[in-house]
Amino acid sequence: MAVQWYPGHMHKACKEIKKVMPQIDIVIEVMDARIPYSSENPVVTELRQHRPCIKVLNKNDLADPLVTQLWLNHFEKEAGVKAVALVAEQKGQTRQLLDLVRKLVPERNSALKPTRIMIIGIPNVGKSTLMNALAGRVLAKVGNEPAVTKKQQRIRLCEGMDLSDTPGILWPRMEDINSGYRLAISGAIRNTAMEYEDVAMYAAQFLLQTYPDALIARYKLKELPKSEVELLELIGSKRGGLRAGGVIDLHKASEVLLHDYRAGAIGRITLETPSMVEAARIERQQKEALQNTEQGELNKEDKKDSD
């Protein structure tokens, strides 16, 4: 599935954040706990430089807790990084996040020297929700469109802590085609910008392989379907997707499956693990190496022919 993430906006956002970063003490990057890799931004490390970073795996109540722990361990191997999983709407958890900020930046946190925080996150991972929860009110100029913030805003969160609203929106990594599908399944891509059946087929295949018991329980299946098409046909027949003549409306079935996943109705499910991401990275490197070798051989042949 081809996804266009407008690199021009990414470039503009990076430029704006670089301008503001010298005034920041700590960065909070918000990600979706169901797709930590795909919703992570690859340039945050470069932008924050030596500053400490808290990677927040939001929507933790929708993610597989065992896999979430693997991701927390994975991120904490990075220098200067602490990782936490939470639900942004739960105030007790957001207060704990501020306690962690105080521990990581003990030299500030006073009225005269407030800790200056920047929150970064791609659209639809809950960045705005977390900002509002930390501030205890709805903040102005918070949205998912690129460049919503035209200039830096300094917001007092509490005594000794100021929040700098991100001047621009960063986009996710798209090195792996699987990331595009995972972003679409989780709802990070507008419905009008994706093909429901294509995305649902990908989701169905993954769920059949990784969370078969959850599918059987949710859709009251007598046995596990043999293919993703068969799964969607069963869902359609059970959930209002049966058209005249007994034809299954696959689009309707796809909508049902994706809605159920996003709402957590199928269960707490994570779409990627650190080992999956590493395997995909190695595969990409091998393909690139093979392509470079083949191109080198072609260049040699061209040189021979020209001589």
VOLOTI-583458 format. One line per field, with one value per residue (C-alpha): residue number from 0; residue in one letter; z, y, x. Coordinates in pm, 1 decimal. Each point is the difference from the previous one (the first is absolute). Layout:
REM VOLOTI-583458
num	NUM ...
residuo	A ...
w	Z ...
v	Y ...
u	X ...
//
This chain:
REM VOLOTI-583458
num	0 1 2 3 4 5 6 7 8 9 10 11 12 13 14 15 16 17 18 19 20 21 22 23 24 25 26 27 28 29 30 31 32 33 34 35 36 37 38 39 40 41 42 43 44 45 46 47 48 49 50 51 52 53 54 55 56 57 58 59 60 61 62 63 64 65 66 67 68 69 70 71 72 73 74 75 76 77 78 79 80 81 82 83 84 85 86 87 88 89 90 91 92 93 94 95 96 97 98 99 100 101 102 103 104 105 106 107 108 109 110 111 112 113 114 115 116 117 118 119 120 121 122 123 124 125 126 127 128 129 130 131 132 133 134 135 136 137 138 139 140 141 142 143 144 145 146 147 148 149 150 151 152 153 154 155 156 157 158 159 160 161 162 163 164 165 166 167 168 169 170 171 172 173 174 175 176 177 178 179 180 181 182 183 184 185 186 187 188 189 190 191 192 193 194 195 196 197 198 199 200 201 202 203 204 205 206 207 208 209 210 211 212 213 214 215 216 217 218 219 220 221 222 223 224 225 226 227 228 229 230 231 232 233 234 235 236 237 238 239 240 241 242 243 244 245 246 247 248 249 250 251 252 253 254 255 256 257 258 259 260 261 262 263 264 265 266 267 268 269 270 271 272 273 274 275 276 277 278 279 280 281 282 283 284 285 286 287 288 289 290 291 292 293 294 295 296 297 298 299 300 301 302 303 304 305 306
residuo	M A V Q W Y P G H M H K A C K E I K K V M P Q I D I V I E V M D A R I P Y S S E N P V V T E L R Q H R P C I K V L N K N D L A D P L V T Q L W L N H F E K E A G V K A V A L V A E Q K G Q T R Q L L D L V R K L V P E R N S A L K P T R I M I I G I P N V G K S T L M N A L A G R V L A K V G N E P A V T K K Q Q R I R L C E G M D L S D T P G I L W P R M E D I N S G Y R L A I S G A I R N T A M E Y E D V A M Y A A Q F L L Q T Y P D A L I A R Y K L K E L P K S E V E L L E L I G S K R G G L R A G G V I D L H K A S E V L L H D Y R A G A I G R I T L E T P S M V E A A R I E R Q Q K E A L Q N T E Q G E L N K E D K K D S D
w	0.0 -106.3 262.6 -66.2 310.0 -159.6 69.9 -52.0 323.5 173.4 -111.2 121.6 336.0 55.0 -75.3 245.8 274.6 -42.2 65.0 322.3 129.0 165.7 244.2 90.5 292.8 -72.7 -289.9 32.1 -311.6 -19.3 -189.5 -42.2 223.7 -265.2 -261.4 186.7 -291.7 -274.0 205.2 112.1 -181.5 -114.7 30.0 365.5 122.3 -235.5 98.7 377.9 -2.9 361.7 165.4 191.5 -168.9 134.1 -256.5 87.5 -129.9 7.1 -35.8 217.6 83.6 -364.7 -33.4 89.4 345.7 -60.9 -325.3 158.0 257.6 -279.3 -157.0 330.1 46.0 -359.7 23.5 334.2 -160.3 -178.9 167.0 191.7 -51.1 248.7 -123.1 159.6 -104.9 93.3 -97.2 -47.1 125.2 343.0 216.7 252.8 -272.3 -142.5 347.5 20.9 -330.2 153.5 296.3 -244.8 -167.6 338.4 57.3 -341.6 25.5 372.5 -56.7 -105.7 113.3 182.0 -60.8 -97.5 -208.8 -125.2 -181.8 -367.3 -166.6 -365.0 -104.3 -346.0 -176.5 -337.7 -66.2 180.6 262.7 280.5 21.2 37.6 258.8 207.0 -20.0 117.3 283.3 121.2 -16.3 161.9 -268.5 -374.5 -161.0 -294.7 -342.0 46.8 -303.8 -243.9 -303.6 -93.2 126.1 229.1 230.4 -175.6 278.5 324.6 289.5 362.2 224.3 379.3 98.6 370.5 234.4 -146.6 -334.8 -335.3 -318.9 -344.3 -257.7 -295.2 -291.9 -267.3 -28.9 -63.8 -221.3 64.1 -147.0 -324.9 -74.4 22.5 -209.8 296.6 198.0 -244.5 57.9 377.9 10.1 -206.9 217.1 318.0 -143.2 -46.8 -369.3 -116.3 -119.2 -328.2 -65.3 20.4 -161.1 267.1 -147.3 -62.1 356.0 151.0 -190.4 151.5 347.2 -42.1 -103.6 299.4 247.0 -133.0 48.5 329.1 192.6 -124.2 336.2 17.7 -339.4 98.1 319.8 -158.7 -298.8 166.2 -260.4 18.1 -158.4 -129.8 -364.6 -238.7 -166.1 49.2 -270.7 178.9 327.2 -154.0 -160.6 337.8 166.1 -278.1 30.0 376.0 8.7 -264.0 -305.1 -180.6 -318.1 -226.9 -152.5 291.7 -120.2 275.8 7.1 64.4 45.1 279.8 157.4 -24.3 177.3 279.4 51.8 5.2 226.9 241.8 9.2 60.0 276.0 173.9 -48.5 -129.4 294.8 97.1 -317.6 -111.6 -369.4 23.9 229.4 23.9 -155.4 -295.0 -63.1 20.2 -242.3 -246.9 34.8 -79.1 -299.4 -136.0 39.5 -183.3 -286.4 -24.0 -2.1 -275.5 -205.4 41.6 -111.7 -303.5 -90.2 32.4 -241.3 -246.3 21.9 -74.6 -304.0 -123.1 41.4 -197.2 -281.1 -13.7 -16.0
v	0.0 331.1 275.1 356.9 179.1 334.3 30.1 375.9 30.8 -220.9 229.1 309.2 -157.8 -103.1 351.1 154.4 -251.0 55.2 370.3 -67.3 -294.2 207.8 126.3 -353.4 -215.9 -325.0 -154.5 -219.7 -204.0 -147.3 -324.7 -250.2 -302.2 -227.3 111.5 147.1 -27.3 116.7 298.5 100.3 282.7 -87.4 355.6 64.5 -128.9 235.0 294.9 -44.2 -68.7 -36.3 80.1 -274.9 -149.8 -176.5 -228.8 -30.8 -305.2 138.5 -201.5 -266.2 -140.0 -111.4 -163.9 -347.2 45.7 -262.4 162.4 346.0 -110.7 -118.6 346.8 176.0 -210.1 66.9 378.7 24.1 -141.6 334.4 258.2 265.6 -166.7 -105.0 -176.0 -16.0 -146.5 181.4 112.4 377.0 40.3 -143.3 290.8 -214.3 -132.5 345.1 124.7 -282.6 122.0 342.9 -169.9 -171.8 334.9 141.2 -291.0 34.7 378.1 60.1 314.4 198.1 -35.1 331.4 321.5 175.5 -289.8 -202.1 -326.5 65.3 -292.9 -67.1 -264.8 -151.4 -248.5 -90.8 55.4 -219.6 -154.5 205.0 290.6 258.2 -212.1 -36.1 372.3 84.1 -253.8 139.9 356.9 -84.6 191.6 8.3 180.7 233.7 -78.4 -372.8 -214.3 -265.7 219.3 88.1 335.0 64.5 186.3 308.4 110.2 -138.8 0.2 -25.9 -152.1 -30.7 -357.4 38.9 169.7 -48.8 -148.7 164.7 -170.6 114.3 -88.8 -172.7 242.6 -242.7 -366.6 -276.9 -295.7 -369.0 -216.1 -170.5 -212.3 -317.9 -46.2 -187.4 324.5 152.5 -284.2 9.7 373.6 -47.5 -284.7 203.3 302.7 228.6 43.7 164.1 -248.2 188.0 -54.6 -380.1 -299.7 -172.6 -347.0 7.7 114.2 -243.8 -292.0 89.0 26.0 -327.4 -185.6 134.3 -78.0 -353.2 -66.4 181.7 31.3 -287.5 -58.7 365.0 -29.7 -318.9 163.2 329.1 -142.3 -323.1 -217.1 -378.8 -38.2 225.0 107.3 -119.5 339.2 371.6 1.8 -274.7 193.6 315.1 -200.9 -151.1 342.8 140.3 -278.5 54.5 380.5 135.9 -48.6 -251.5 141.3 -132.9 -334.6 -95.5 218.3 125.1 374.0 -8.9 375.6 -17.7 -292.9 193.6 298.2 -228.2 -163.1 328.7 170.3 -293.0 9.9 375.6 -18.3 -283.1 -231.3 -285.0 34.1 165.9 -45.0 140.8 -8.5 -9.6 -124.4 101.0 -332.6 50.4 345.1 -124.7 -285.1 246.1 230.2 -283.3 -104.2 356.6 19.6 -329.8 116.9 329.9 -182.8 -232.7 293.8 183.6 -310.7 -45.9 368.1 -25.4 -292.3 193.3 298.6 -227.0 -142.9 349.5 107.0 -300.9 74.0 365.9 -96.9
u	0.0 151.1 -15.1 106.9 126.2 93.0 375.4 -25.8 -196.0 256.7 281.6 -185.1 -80.3 361.9 123.9 -243.9 78.7 374.5 -55.5 -188.3 206.9 279.2 -266.1 -118.4 116.9 -183.2 -194.5 -308.8 -72.2 -349.9 -54.0 -282.9 65.8 -152.2 256.5 299.3 241.7 -235.3 -123.1 350.4 174.0 354.6 137.9 -87.2 337.8 179.2 -219.0 25.6 376.6 123.2 -332.0 -182.1 -304.3 -306.1 -161.4 -367.7 -185.6 -352.2 -323.7 156.2 -344.4 -36.4 343.4 124.8 161.3 269.0 108.3 -15.1 255.2 228.3 -21.6 66.4 313.7 101.1 -29.8 177.8 314.0 34.6 223.7 -190.5 -337.9 -265.3 -313.4 -344.4 -333.4 -318.6 -348.2 2.0 -358.3 92.4 114.0 185.9 228.9 71.1 95.6 253.8 141.5 65.7 170.5 234.4 74.5 104.2 238.2 161.4 48.7 64.8 207.5 -306.8 -364.4 -42.1 -188.5 320.9 133.2 -297.8 57.6 -64.3 -176.5 -72.9 -254.1 45.2 -223.6 -141.1 -372.2 -253.3 226.7 -156.7 244.8 -276.4 -181.9 317.0 74.8 -350.8 23.1 331.9 -128.7 -332.6 -186.6 -56.4 290.0 -43.4 141.3 26.1 -81.3 113.9 60.0 358.3 124.0 -297.7 235.9 129.9 231.4 133.8 -245.5 117.7 -265.6 27.7 -86.5 60.7 242.7 346.3 -105.0 -62.5 -114.2 108.3 -261.6 164.6 40.4 -107.5 -94.6 250.9 -79.5 65.0 270.4 -99.8 306.8 -207.7 -314.5 -148.1 1.9 -247.0 -243.0 42.1 -60.3 -315.7 -127.5 47.0 -182.3 300.0 -83.0 -322.2 -261.3 -26.0 371.6 -3.6 -164.1 -207.5 9.0 375.1 72.3 -251.3 157.4 336.7 -155.5 -186.3 315.6 192.4 -278.1 -43.9 370.5 55.2 -328.5 -221.4 -170.3 -105.3 -169.1 -183.3 -126.6 -105.7 -185.0 -116.9 168.1 -29.4 340.8 275.6 -41.1 269.9 54.8 -52.9 -269.9 -190.8 28.7 -145.0 -281.0 -89.4 5.7 -216.3 -255.5 -27.2 8.2 -235.7 218.2 -219.0 -152.4 -274.0 80.8 225.1 287.9 230.2 71.1 375.5 16.3 -255.5 183.6 327.2 -156.0 -121.5 340.5 192.8 -253.6 10.4 377.6 19.3 -260.2 182.6 -298.1 219.5 234.3 327.3 200.0 335.6 84.7 380.5 276.0 367.1 104.0 -239.1 141.8 358.4 -71.1 -154.0 302.3 241.1 -210.4 3.7 377.0 46.3 -222.3 188.3 334.5 -121.5 -130.8 331.5 190.4 -223.5 31.9 377.3 6.6 -217.5 234.2 296.9 -175.3 -86.7 361.8 121.1 -244.2 107.0 368.5
//
